[in-house]
Every structure is written in structure tokens, then in C-alpha cells.
Amino acid sequence: LASELTTWGKWRDLHPDTTVLSKQTGHFRHYGRDPYASYHQQENIMFPLTRYDRRLPLKSIVLGVMIKHQPKAYVLQEIKQPLHDKILGKTIKIIPRPGGAIVEDEDGQTIPSVVAYWFAWSTFNQNSLIYLR
């Protein structure tokens, strides 16, 4: 499924009829605070790995795309402007958005992608290519 990592304001502007769950759950939780904030800042990972792919730092944030069973990762912070690429002969366009990016094919149709830490993407996609400028 296609997904997008973005701000709530941007999402609401693009999809004004969106419904969301209420924060009134009956349980105390500070929903405005990222529970992983300190984890994002640390180099260590909390999950054991059986394989380490050191082509990128383990906690690099990547945009992962899969075309015809060929995975490819794009370092998210390096996507500053729209870029075009080919995976197995299929042309794709990656368009940066606040907090993420979207991927489209030549016809402007959204292609599913995921934002993940490199260690997670590379663990599940061991033959992943990496986009290098």
C-alpha cells in the first residue's frame, strides 16, 4: 500500500475529509511527544540483528521502493528536489515532502514506498540497491 510520512497540517490540506482517532482514550498518554525521540538520537539499535549491512550507517533514514522484486533505498535527507531514477527499466520520480517523499511512475501514479531505518530496510531486503548521486 502506498503511504506517506508528512505533517498533520499538510495531510489535512490534501485530504480534508480524513477522520482520525480521538485522543480521549481513557488512558493518560502525551500524544504530542515522540516516545522514540531519544532512540532516534542514539547510534545504538534496540533490536538484535543477525546480519549487518554497513553500506550506510544503520540508523540512516531511507525511502525504500520495490519494483519487480528489486528493492532500492534512497537516503531521505539527500532528497532535496525531485529526482528521476530507473529500476529494472522502470522510470520513477521521487518527490520530496515534509518528513518524507512520494514515489510516482511515468504516468503520475503513486508507487508504494516506505520510510525506515537502513538496518530495518536492509534486513528485510538483503539484495537492496542504494541510490548514489
Stockholm file with secondary structure:
# STOCKHOLM 1.0

chainA/1-133         LASELTTWGKWRDLHPDTTVLSKQTGHFRHYGRDPYASYHQQENIMFPLTRYDRRLPLKSIVLGVMIKHQPKAYVLQEIKQPLHDKILGKTIKIIPRPGGAIVEDEDGQTIPSVVAYWFAWSTFNQNSLIYLR
#=GR chainA/1-133 SS CCCCCCCHHHHHHHCTTCCCCCSCCSSCCCTTSCTTHHHHHCSCCSSCCSCCCTTSCTTCEEEEEEETTEEEEEEGGGCCSCEEEEETTEEEEEEEETTEEEEEETTSCEECEEEEEHHHHHHHCTTCEECCC
#=GC SS_cons         CCCCCCCHHHHHHHCTTCCCCCSCCSSCCCTTSCTTHHHHHCSCCSSCCSCCCTTSCTTCEEEEEEETTEEEEEEGGGCCSCEEEEETTEEEEEEEETTEEEEEETTSCEECEEEEEHHHHHHHCTTCEECCC
//
